[in-house]
Amino acid sequence: MASSFAVLLGASVLFTSFPSVTVFADENIDQEIQMKQQEINDIQQQEQEMKETLGQLDSQVTQTNEKIASTKNDISKTQKEAKQLENNIIELEKRMEARLELLKKRARSIQTSGGATSYLDILLGAESFSDFVDRAFVINTIFSADKSILQEQEEDKAALKKSESDLKKKLDKVQNELKEVEELKVQLTYQINDKNSMLASMEEQRKEASRQLNDLQNQKAILVEKAKEAERRNSIVADENNERIATDKTNTAEPIKHNGKSEKHEDVVTPSKDNKVEKEEPAAPSKPTVSHNSSAIEKAIQVGSTMVGRSSYSWGAIDVKNRRFDCSGFVHWAYASAGVNIGRSTSALATQGKKVSTSEMKRGDLIFFNTYKTNGHVGIYLGNGTFLNSNSSHGVSIDSLSNTYWKNAFKGHVRRVVE
C-alpha cells in the first residue's frame, strides 16, 4: 500500500506542479499585455497631440496659401503699373525730343538773323509808337515762349528721372515678393511632407503594436485553457486517489504498524530555464555627463554618413537592416555605433550633456529644431553651417542651416554630449 500511495502522490505532484508554472507564465503575459497596452495608449496620446499640432499647421498652411494668392495678385498689379509707367516714360521722352528739336530750330534761326541785333533792328524799324509797342510785345512773347519751353524741358527731365526711379523701386519690390513667395512654398512643402510622413509612421506603429497586443491576448487565452485543462486533470486524479485509498483501507486485514517515525517530503520547485525572465538592460540616463571621447564624434559621423541618400524616414524607427530611421533614432544609433549611450527620443536628448551657445557649437554637437513642436527634430552638427540628420523629405541627408525652413526652425538649442 505504501508503494501505491507513493505512486499516487507522485502523480498528484506531477499534475499539480503544471498550474504553478502556467500561473507564472500567465503573470508574465499579463505584464507584457499591460506594457503593450500602455505603449498603444502612449501612441494614441501622441497621435492626439499630433492632430492638434496638425490643426495648427493646417491653419498656417491656409494662411500661407492666402498670402501666396495675395502676393501673386499684388505682383500682377505691380507688373501692370510698371508696364504703364514704361509707356508714360516713352511718351515723355518723345515730348522732350520734340521740344528739344524746336529749341534747336529757334536757336539756328536767331543765329542766322543776327541774334539780339536783329531784334533791335525790328524795334527801330517801327513807323509809329503804336507799331513799336506791338513789335516789342511780339519779341517779348517769343522770349517768354522760349523760356517756357526751357522750363517745361527741365520739369520733364525731373519727371523722367523720378519715373525711372519709381520703376526701379517697383521692379525691386516685385523681385522681393517673388522671392518671398518661393520661400513660402518651400516651407509649405516641408510642412506637408512632415505631416504626411509622421501620420503614416504613427499609424503603422500603432497597427503593429495592436497586432502584438492581439498575439499576446491569444497566448494568454491558450495558457488559460491549458490551466483549466490541468485543473480538470488534477480533479480526476484526486478523485481516483481518494477512491483507491478508500478501497485499500477496506481490503486491508491488519492495520499497518508504524515505528512512530514519519518521513518528510519536501517538494522543491525550481523554475525551468525556459521560464527565466531576462533582466532588461538599463536605459540611458536622463542627464548623462559629457563623454570625453573625441574620437567617438568622428566615428558617429562616419557611420551616420553611410546612410546619406540610402535611407528613408520612418517615425519611431531604428531599423538598420532596412535603413529606416526617425531623427532621434538616427542620432542614437550613430552615437551608439561609436560606443556612446545617449537617449532615444528628442525629449530625452534635449536634456542630455550640457547646453552650449550657438557661438560655441562645434562638430558633433546635437542641434534641435522647433518643427511640429518644441525640439521636434534633432541632428548632428558637422561645422560650416551644415548638419547630419534623418528627415521626412530625404531620409538621412546633410542639410544647411541657411536653408529657409531649417533657419526658421532653429532657435539656438545646442547640446554637447561628447567632447
C-alpha positions, 0 to 999 in steps of 0.5 A, a space after each residue: 500500500 505504501 508503494 501505491 500511495 507513493 505512486 499516487 502522490 507522485 502523480 498528484 505532484 506531477 499534475 499539480 506542479 503544471 498550474 504553478 508554472 502556467 500561473 507564472 507564465 500567465 503573470 508574465 503575459 499579463 505584464 507584457 499585455 499591460 506594457 503593450 497596452 500602455 505603449 498603444 495608449 502612449 501612441 494614441 496620446 501622441 497621435 492626439 497631440 499630433 492632430 492638434 499640432 496638425 490643426 495648427 499647421 493646417 491653419 498656417 498652411 491656409 494662411 500661407 496659401 492666402 498670402 501666396 494668392 495675395 502676393 501673386 495678385 499684388 505682383 500682377 498689379 505691380 507688373 501692370 503699373 510698371 508696364 504703364 509707367 514704361 509707356 508714360 516714360 516713352 511718351 515723355 521722352 518723345 515730348 522732350 525730343 520734340 521740344 528739344 528739336 524746336 529749341 534747336 530750330 529757334 536757336 539756328 534761326 536767331 543765329 542766322 538773323 543776327 541774334 539780339 541785333 536783329 531784334 533791335 533792328 525790328 524795334 527801330 524799324 517801327 513807323 509809329 509808337 503804336 507799331 513799336 509797342 506791338 513789335 516789342 510785345 511780339 519779341 517779348 512773347 517769343 522770349 517768354 515762349 522760349 523760356 517756357 519751353 526751357 522750363 517745361 524741358 527741365 520739369 520733364 527731365 525731373 519727371 523722367 528721372 523720378 519715373 525711372 526711379 519709381 520703376 526701379 523701386 517697383 521692379 525691386 519690390 516685385 523681385 522681393 515678393 517673388 522671392 518671398 513667395 518661393 520661400 513660402 512654398 518651400 516651407 509649405 512643402 516641408 510642412 506637408 511632407 512632415 505631416 504626411 510622413 509622421 501620420 503614416 509612421 504613427 499609424 503603422 506603429 500603432 497597427 503593429 503594436 495592436 497586432 502584438 497586443 492581439 498575439 499576446 491576448 491569444 497566448 494568454 487565452 491558450 495558457 488559460 485553457 491549458 490551466 483549466 485543462 490541468 485543473 480538470 486533470 488534477 480533479 480526476 486524479 484526486 478523485 481516483 486517489 481518494 477512491 483507491 485509498 478508500 478501497 485499500 483501507 477496506 481490503 486491508 486485514 491488519 492495520 499497518 504498524 508504524 515505528 512512530 517515525 514519519 518521513 518528510 517530503 519536501 517538494 522543491 520547485 525550481 523554475 525551468 530555464 525556459 521560464 527565466 525572465 531576462 533582466 532588461 538592460 538599463 536605459 540611458 540616463 536622463 542627464 548623462 555627463 559629457 563623454 570625453 571621447 573625441 574620437 567617438 564624434 568622428 566615428 558617429 559621423 562616419 557611420 551616420 554618413 553611410 546612410 546619406 541618400 540610402 535611407 528613408 524616414 520612418 517615425 519611431 524607427 531604428 531599423 538598420 537592416 532596412 535603413 529606416 530611421 526617425 531623427 532621434 533614432 538616427 542620432 542614437 544609433 550613430 552615437 551608439 555605433 561609436 560606443 556612446 549611450 545617449 537617449 532615444 527620443 528628442 525629449 530625452 536628448 534635449 536634456 542630455 550633456 550640457 547646453 552650449 551657445 550657438 557661438 560655441 557649437 562645434 562638430 558633433 554637437 546635437 542641434 534641435 529644431 522647433 518643427 511640429 513642436 518644441 525640439 521636434 527634430 534633432 541632428 548632428 552638427 558637422 561645422 560650416 553651417 551644415 548638419 547630419 540628420 534623418 528627415 521626412 523629405 530625404 531620409 538621412 541627408 546633410 542639410 544647411 542651416 541657411 536653408 529657409 525652413 531649417 533657419 526658421 526652425 532653429 532657435 539656438 538649442 545646442 547640446 554637447 554630449 561628447 567632447 
